[in-house]
Amino acid sequence: MLNHNYIIAVLFGSLAGLIAGPVYAEDDWISLGQPLLNEPATQPTAFQLLEEQDEPLFPTYDAEFAAAVRGDDEQNDLLQTSMLQDSLLSMPMPQPGNAVEPAALAGCANRPRGWQVLPQGIMFQSYLAGEKEPRMAAQWMWDRNRGLVFETALGGRWGLVRNGTYGGIDPEGFQFDIEGAAFARVDPEEQSDLEAADFRAGFVGTWHEGPWRFKTGYYHISSHIGDEYLLRNNGFQRINYVRDSLLAAAMYNVNPDLQVYAEVAVALNHNGGAEPFELQFGAQYSPVIRTGIRGAPFAAINGHLRQEFNFGGSVNVQAGWQWRSREGTQMFRMGFQHYNGPSIQWELFDVYESMTGMGIWFDF
């Protein structure tokens, strides 16, 4: 018969496994916390582990313990409580899933690949400090020449089809995305009137292999003035600012948390003062580890040069705190921002602005 020490040992091992969370494996690719691919096979029992292991689970007393848990009375006395306790204390304990960085997980060899429709995640992230990147955002900015303004963004990017790795954590391969967003400015000092809005829509093909990411595609942007603004400014001459541009961009991971990038776009159709060429470049620090409720700091800077300003342009700086979802496909940020250059609203592109404030941003 088993004594209570053996029962406690088995229960202790099972409880440790439950606390650590399930581990699913397929080939050399391991997913912690929840499966990203197929459901795993039936989890082995403690007895199967004892029989199938190549190396002893308990370095010295493995045979005695296996016999004891099967009720071998002759071997029962060979396993002492103190020996069992020493062996348990020497066992390596599994780590919880949220202690593993997505970058480490994504770097495992032999990640399965294939064609996917509506895949999770994107391969070329939007620039954190890009003022015209499609995302959800709200910023309260103060300009010394005009006071408080409220900038908003309503949009995002979505993957349509992918030929690459599965799951949303740092996917590799090729992916085709669509994007769209509305960037509106509200004047809280004038009864929250809509002052201006830019609308962006487009599609991009993205590639990611190792530290390199590439993007190419098309985007349309058009700028519009608010009716209330026109009523307050009778002499304002509205322009039809439009760009229909082809773009190409590259991003390099200096390390999993730090990226540098550059982008060039050429407008095949342009009106309202727009000229063909624009350049963007910058750097961003954004930890990929999922830290739960604690979050992590982020910082980003983006330069945007446009031909209509003789290749002068704007600088946008952001810094604050961020939180990533467990699956790694969503990120929420809050922090401070400083923008210096032509107006963020391109309908007012000949107005110079120097604005400082705070904001929230959500990427998915």
Long-range contacts (C-beta under 8 A, 24 or more apart in sequence): 1-71, 1-73, 1-76, 2-68, 2-69, 2-71, 2-76, 3-76, 5-81, 5-84, 6-65, 6-68, 6-69, 6-79, 6-84, 9-65, 9-84, 9-88, 10-46, 10-69, 12-88, 13-46, 13-88, 14-46, 16-93, 16-94, 17-94, 19-96, 20-93, 20-94, 20-95, 20-96, 21-94, 21-96, 21-97, 23-94, 26-112, 27-110, 27-112, 28-108, 28-109, 28-110, 29-108, 29-109, 29-110, 29-111, 29-112, 30-105, 30-108, 31-105, 31-167, 32-96, 32-97, 32-100, 32-105, 33-97, 33-98, 33-326, 34-97, 34-326, 36-166, 36-167, 36-168, 36-169, 37-112, 37-166, 37-167, 57-91, 58-84, 58-87, 58-91, 59-87, 59-90, 60-87, 61-87, 98-290, 98-291, 98-292, 98-326, 101-256, 101-288, 101-289, 101-290, 102-169, 102-170, 102-288, 102-289, 102-290, 102-328, 103-170, 103-256, 103-288, 103-289, 105-169, 106-165, 106-169, 106-170, 106-171, 106-172, 111-165, 111-166, 111-172, 112-165, 112-166, 113-163, 113-164, 113-165, 113-166, 113-172, 113-173, 114-163, 114-166, 115-161, 115-162, 115-163, 116-161, 116-162, 116-163, 116-164, 116-166, 117-160, 117-161, 118-158, 118-159, 118-160, 118-161, 119-159, 119-161, 119-162, 119-164, 119-166, 119-168, 119-171, 119-175, 120-159, 120-167, 120-168, 120-171, 120-327, 120-329, 121-159, 121-167, 121-168, 121-169, 121-170, 121-171, 121-327, 121-328, 121-329, 122-157, 122-159, 122-171, 122-175, 122-177, 122-206, 123-162, 123-164, 123-171, 123-172, 123-173, 123-174, 123-175, 123-206, 123-207, 123-208, 123-213, 124-204, 124-206, 124-207, 124-208, 124-213, 124-214, 124-215, 124-249, 124-251, 125-251, 125-259, 125-363, 126-157, 126-363, 127-261, 127-280, 127-282, 127-284, 127-300, 127-302, 128-284, 128-286, 128-298, 128-300, 128-302, 128-318, 128-333, 128-361, 129-282, 129-284, 129-300, 129-301, 129-302, 129-316, 129-317, 129-318, 129-337, 130-280, 130-282, 130-302, 130-304, 130-316, 131-183, 131-302, 131-304, 131-314, 131-316, 131-339, 131-344, 132-181, 132-183, 132-198, 132-200, 132-221, 133-181, 134-179, 134-180, 134-181, 134-200, 135-181, 135-361, 135-362, 135-363, 136-361, 136-362, 136-363, 136-364, 137-359, 137-360, 137-361, 137-362, 138-359, 138-360, 139-337, 139-357, 139-358, 139-359, 139-360, 140-357, 140-358, 140-359, 141-337, 141-339, 141-355, 141-356, 141-357, 141-359, 142-355, 142-356, 142-357, 143-353, 143-354, 143-355, 144-354, 145-353, 145-354, 147-189, 148-188, 148-189, 149-185, 149-186, 149-187, 149-188, 149-195, 149-355, 150-185, 150-186, 150-187, 150-188, 150-192, 151-183, 151-184, 151-185, 151-344, 151-359, 152-183, 152-184, 152-185, 152-186, 153-181, 153-182, 153-183, 153-184, 154-181, 154-182, 154-184, 155-179, 155-180, 155-181, 155-182, 155-200, 156-180, 156-181, 156-363, 156-364, 157-204, 164-208, 167-327, 168-327, 168-328, 168-329, 169-327, 169-328, 169-329, 170-208, 170-288, 170-328, 171-208, 172-208, 172-209, 172-210, 173-207, 173-208, 173-209, 174-205, 174-206, 174-207, 175-205, 175-206, 175-207, 175-208, 176-203, 176-204, 176-205, 176-206, 177-203, 177-204, 177-205, 177-206, 177-217, 178-202, 178-203, 179-203, 179-204, 179-219, 183-344, 183-345, 185-344, 185-345, 187-229, 190-228, 190-232, 191-228, 193-226, 193-228, 193-229, 193-232, 194-226, 194-227, 194-228, 194-229, 195-225, 195-226, 195-228, 195-229, 195-345, 196-223, 196-224, 196-225, 196-226, 196-229, 196-345, 196-347, 196-348, 197-223, 197-224, 197-226, 197-345, 197-347, 198-222, 198-223, 198-224, 198-345, 198-346, 198-347, 199-223, 199-224, 204-247, 211-252, 211-253, 211-254, 212-250, 212-251, 212-252, 212-253, 213-250, 213-251, 213-252, 213-253, 214-248, 214-249, 214-250, 214-251, 215-247, 215-248, 215-249, 215-250, 215-251, 215-263, 216-246, 216-247, 216-248, 216-249, 217-246, 217-247, 218-244, 218-245, 218-246, 218-247, 219-243, 219-244, 219-245, 219-247, 219-265, 220-244, 220-245, 221-245, 221-346, 223-272, 223-345, 223-346, 223-347, 223-349, 224-347, 225-347, 238-347, 239-272, 239-273, 239-347, 240-271, 240-272, 241-271, 241-272, 241-273, 241-274, 241-346, 241-347, 241-349, 242-269, 242-270, 242-271, 242-272, 242-274, 243-267, 243-269, 243-270, 243-274, 243-278, 244-268, 244-269, 244-270, 245-278, 249-280, 256-288, 257-285, 257-286, 257-287, 257-288, 258-283, 258-284, 258-285, 259-283, 259-284, 259-286, 273-308, 273-349, 273-350, 274-306, 274-308, 275-306, 275-307, 275-308, 276-307, 277-306, 277-307, 277-311, 278-304, 278-305, 278-306, 278-307, 278-313, 279-303, 279-304, 279-305, 279-306, 279-311, 279-313, 280-304, 280-305, 286-322, 286-331, 287-322, 288-324, 288-328, 289-324, 290-324, 290-325, 290-326, 290-328, 291-323, 291-324, 293-323, 295-321, 295-322, 295-323, 296-321, 296-322, 296-323, 297-321, 297-322, 298-322, 298-333, 298-335, 304-341, 306-342, 308-349, 309-342, 312-341, 313-341, 313-342, 314-339, 314-340, 314-341, 314-342, 314-344, 315-339, 315-340, 315-341, 316-340, 316-341, 318-359, 329-364, 330-362, 330-363, 330-364, 331-362, 331-363, 331-364, 332-360, 332-361, 332-362, 333-360, 333-361, 333-362, 333-363, 334-358, 334-359, 334-360, 334-361, 335-359
